Amino acid sequence: MVGAFFSMLFAKIAAVVGWVGRLFVAVFTALWDMGSDLLSWLFEQCLKIAIAAVQSVDVSALISYQGQWGALPADVLNVMSLLGVGTAVTIISSAIGIRLVLQLIPFVRLGS
């Protein structure tokens, strides 16, 4: 009779300890999910700020020069396209743009 009582008591204690263990694992899993969601949310907010900054750049002055290419004769445009002038201008303008953006970041002056 006394042995059955202690067996039942130890079984209940084991059940409570098992429940606390499962509760700890569930809480840890929930906190891990919250932390990963927080990092994803922070990254998304940084990207929204970057999108807003890019959309606020005024490029209307550059668009007015777009029509100047059409004023050139067809032969000159053909030779320029064969030489790859359009690709070269794109590469050079991208490099200048990247350099200007890097100049805005502190401690990334890259020797200039």
C-alpha positions in Angstrom: 0.0 0.0 0.0 2.8 2.4 0.9 4.7 1.3 -2.2 1.7 2.0 -4.5 1.4 5.5 -3.0 5.0 6.4 -3.7 4.8 4.9 -7.2 1.8 7.1 -7.9 3.5 10.1 -6.4 6.7 9.6 -8.4 4.6 9.1 -11.6 2.8 12.4 -10.9 6.1 14.2 -10.3 7.5 12.7 -13.5 4.5 13.8 -15.4 4.8 17.4 -14.0 8.5 17.5 -14.9 7.8 16.2 -18.4 5.1 18.9 -18.8 7.5 21.6 -17.6 10.1 20.3 -20.1 7.6 20.4 -23.0 6.5 23.9 -21.9 10.2 25.1 -21.9 10.7 23.7 -25.4 7.5 25.3 -26.6 8.4 28.7 -25.1 12.0 28.5 -26.6 10.5 27.7 -30.0 8.1 30.6 -29.8 10.8 33.0 -28.8 13.1 31.8 -31.6 10.3 32.3 -34.1 9.6 35.8 -32.7 13.3 36.7 -33.0 13.6 35.5 -36.6 10.4 37.4 -37.4 11.8 40.5 -35.8 15.0 40.3 -37.9 12.9 39.8 -41.0 10.7 42.8 -40.1 13.8 45.0 -39.5 15.2 44.0 -42.9 11.9 44.8 -44.6 11.7 48.2 -43.0 15.3 49.0 -44.1 14.4 48.0 -47.6 11.3 50.2 -47.5 13.5 53.2 -46.5 15.8 52.4 -49.3 12.9 52.2 -51.8 11.6 55.6 -50.6 15.1 57.1 -50.9 15.5 55.8 -54.5 12.0 57.0 -55.5 12.7 60.5 -54.1 15.6 61.0 -56.5 14.6 63.5 -59.3 15.8 62.3 -62.7 13.7 64.5 -64.8 16.7 66.5 -66.0 18.3 63.4 -67.4 15.2 62.4 -69.3 15.3 65.7 -71.2 18.6 64.5 -72.8 17.1 61.3 -74.0 15.7 62.9 -77.1 19.1 64.2 -78.2 20.1 60.7 -79.4 17.3 60.8 -81.9 18.6 64.0 -83.5 21.8 62.1 -84.7 21.8 60.7 -88.3 21.0 57.1 -88.8 24.5 56.2 -90.0 26.1 57.7 -86.9 23.7 55.8 -84.6 24.4 52.6 -86.5 28.2 53.0 -86.1 27.8 53.9 -82.4 25.7 50.8 -81.8 28.2 48.6 -83.6 31.0 50.1 -81.4 29.0 49.4 -78.3 28.7 53.0 -77.2 25.4 52.5 -75.4 26.8 49.6 -73.3 29.9 51.7 -72.5 27.8 54.7 -71.4 25.6 52.4 -69.3 28.7 50.8 -67.6 30.4 54.2 -67.0 27.2 55.9 -65.6 26.6 52.9 -63.3 30.1 53.0 -62.0 29.8 56.7 -61.3 26.5 56.2 -59.6 27.8 53.5 -57.4 30.8 55.6 -56.5 28.6 58.5 -55.5 26.4 56.2 -53.4 29.5 54.8 -51.7 30.7 58.3 -50.9 27.5 58.8 -48.8 28.4 55.9 -46.5 30.7 56.9 -43.6 34.1 55.2 -43.5 33.8 53.9 -47.1 35.7 56.6 -48.8 37.9 54.1 -50.7 40.8 56.5 -51.0 39.0 59.4 -52.5 
